[in-house]
Amino acid sequence: MRAAHRRASRPGILRLGILRLGALALAASAGLSSIAMAQQPDSAAPKEWPLHSMERPRPPVVTPAPAGAPVPPPSDAIVLLDGAGRARGLAEWEGAGGGPARWTVHDGYVEVAPGTGSIRTKRAFGSVQLHVEWAVPTPPRGESQERGNSGVFLMSHYEVQILDSWHNDTYPDGWVAAIYGQTPPLVSAARRPGEWQTYDIVFHRPLFAPDGRVLRPATITVLHNGVLVQDHTVITGWTEHDHRATYKPHPDRLPLVLQDHENPTRFRNVWVRELSE
């Protein structure tokens, strides 16, 4: 009887054991799944900050290498501003509205003459590698956006911000090396006022359909003083003050623009290499 009972009960015990193991496995699986979900990066869309929000996190500060001599252009570059003291002046430039460029020409650099207007290249460009050397005024004057403000506009419409961000707080999407009104730099790599700084930019122009739709937005990579600050950043549209950026169709080639923002910012050694599509 006892032996018969054992034989009769063994399948039931095995089934119960299997069920218990299955339940434990499911519980463990659920626990691991919840841990895995907790450890996965947030897949939600990035937070869309209000335009020029002062609540937005500031970029971490890094110390770049010391300033050096002008970087010689490669053999296939188009030199737009000389950096070696030769009197090229503003021969490659004109006023943003046409007519002569009215900035001040010095030995080896040009300086914004506040109130004379922005300047643009006489040549038009699309996708480019661009090198720009610039210096904000010293001693510094003003604060936030009124301190050493200027900008580099790709295709006349897409601005990489120039600003004196050395111990000068402002909204992060207007920081030095920001895509103005859109994307703050990954880090802040500014030098002191008066020291020469560099931008090395790789810009790919947007592509538009015949009906004006955006087939491919513009992208930009920026090194500020040799430090990566924009990494293949998608540009969301034209830079427009106090307005969200949106795209409007435009020609495949347009001038580069350097901005007059009422500050005597200096520029030298500006050269460009055209990139194929």
Residue pairs with C-beta under 8 A, 6 or more apart in sequence:
49 55
49 56
49 173
51 173
51 181
51 242
51 243
51 244
52 171
52 173
52 174
52 181
52 242
53 171
53 172
53 173
54 171
56 171
56 172
56 173
56 184
57 172
58 169
58 172
58 175
58 184
58 188
59 172
59 175
59 184
59 185
59 186
59 187
59 188
59 229
60 187
60 188
61 187
61 188
62 187
62 188
62 189
62 227
63 189
64 189
64 190
64 191
64 224
64 225
64 226
64 227
65 225
65 226
67 191
67 195
67 196
67 197
67 225
68 196
70 83
70 84
70 133
70 196
70 268
70 269
71 83
71 131
71 133
71 198
71 269
73 79
73 131
73 269
73 271
74 273
76 273
77 131
77 271
77 272
77 273
78 123
78 271
78 272
78 273
78 274
79 88
79 92
79 270
79 271
80 92
80 93
80 121
80 256
80 270
80 271
80 272
81 88
81 90
81 92
81 93
81 109
81 110
81 267
81 268
81 269
81 270
81 271
82 88
82 108
82 268
82 269
83 108
83 109
83 133
83 268
83 269
83 270
84 108
84 269
85 107
85 108
86 108
87 105
87 107
89 105
89 110
90 100
90 101
90 103
90 105
90 110
90 119
92 121
92 122
92 123
93 101
93 119
93 120
93 121
93 122
93 258
94 100
94 101
94 119
94 120
94 122
95 101
95 102
95 116
95 117
95 118
95 119
95 120
96 117
96 118
96 119
96 120
96 257
97 117
101 119
102 113
102 116
102 117
103 110
103 111
103 112
103 113
103 116
103 119
103 260
104 110
104 111
104 112
104 113
106 266
108 268
109 135
109 266
109 267
109 268
110 266
110 267
110 268
111 264
111 265
111 266
111 267
112 150
112 258
112 260
112 261
112 263
112 264
112 265
112 266
113 260
113 264
114 260
114 262
114 263
114 264
115 260
115 262
116 260
117 260
118 153
118 257
118 258
118 259
118 260
119 257
119 258
119 260
120 156
120 255
120 256
120 257
120 258
121 255
121 256
121 257
122 255
123 255
124 251
124 253
124 254
124 255
125 155
125 253
125 254
125 255
125 256
125 272
125 274
126 155
126 205
126 252
126 253
126 254
126 274
126 275
126 277
127 203
127 204
127 205
127 274
127 275
127 276
127 277
128 154
128 201
128 202
128 203
128 256
128 272
128 273
128 274
128 275
129 200
129 201
129 202
129 203
129 272
129 273
129 275
130 152
130 154
130 199
130 200
130 201
130 203
130 256
130 270
130 271
130 272
130 273
131 198
131 199
131 200
131 201
131 269
131 270
131 271
131 272
132 152
132 198
132 199
132 201
132 267
132 269
132 270
133 196
133 197
133 198
133 199
133 267
133 268
133 269
133 270
134 150
134 162
134 196
134 197
134 198
134 199
134 265
134 266
134 267
134 268
135 193
135 194
135 195
135 196
135 197
135 265
135 266
136 147
136 148
136 150
136 162
136 163
136 164
136 193
136 194
136 197
136 263
136 265
137 148
137 164
137 193
137 194
137 263
137 264
137 265
138 192
138 193
138 194
139 193
140 147
140 148
140 164
140 166
140 168
140 193
141 147
142 263
143 168
143 169
144 168
144 169
144 170
144 171
145 163
145 170
145 174
146 262
146 263
147 163
147 164
147 168
147 263
148 162
148 163
148 164
148 168
148 193
148 263
148 265
149 161
149 162
149 163
149 164
149 259
149 261
149 262
149 263
149 265
150 162
150 163
150 258
150 259
150 260
150 261
150 263
150 265
151 159
151 160
151 161
151 162
151 180
151 239
151 257
151 258
151 259
151 261
152 159
152 160
152 162
152 199
152 201
152 256
152 257
152 258
152 259
153 159
153 160
153 239
153 256
153 257
153 258
153 259
154 160
154 201
154 203
154 205
154 218
154 220
154 256
155 203
155 205
155 218
155 250
155 253
155 254
155 255
155 256
156 254
156 255
156 256
156 257
157 238
157 239
157 250
157 254
158 179
158 203
158 218
158 220
158 235
158 238
158 239
159 179
159 180
159 181
159 239
159 259
160 177
160 178
160 179
160 180
160 199
160 201
160 220
160 222
160 230
161 174
161 175
161 176
161 177
161 178
161 179
161 180
162 176
162 259
162 265
163 170
163 174
163 175
163 176
164 176
164 190
164 193
165 175
165 176
165 188
165 190
166 190
166 191
166 192
166 193
172 178
172 184
173 179
173 180
173 181
173 182
173 183
173 184
174 180
174 181
175 184
175 185
175 188
176 185
176 188
176 190
176 224
177 185
177 188
177 189
177 199
177 222
177 224
177 229
177 230
178 184
178 185
179 220
179 230
179 233
179 235
179 239
180 239
181 239
181 240
181 241
181 243
181 244
181 245
182 235
182 236
182 239
182 245
183 230
183 233
185 222
185 224
185 229
185 230
186 228
186 229
186 230
186 231
187 227
187 229
189 224
189 225
189 226
189 227
189 229
190 197
190 224
190 225
191 197
191 225
196 268
197 224
197 225
198 223
198 224
198 225
198 226
199 222
199 223
199 224
200 222
200 223
200 226
201 220
201 221
201 222
201 223
202 220
202 221
202 275
203 218
203 219
203 220
203 221
204 218
204 219
204 220
204 275
205 218
205 252
205 277
206 214
206 215
206 216
206 217
206 218
206 235
206 247
207 214
207 215
207 216
208 214
208 215
208 247
208 249
208 250
209 215
212 248
212 249
214 247
217 234
217 235
217 236
217 247
218 234
218 235
219 232
219 233
219 234
219 235
220 230
220 232
220 233
220 235
221 228
221 230
221 231
221 232
221 233
222 228
222 229
222 230
222 233
223 229
235 245
236 244
236 245
236 246
236 247
237 244
237 245
237 246
237 247
237 248
238 245
238 246
238 247
238 248
239 245
240 246
256 272
258 267
258 270
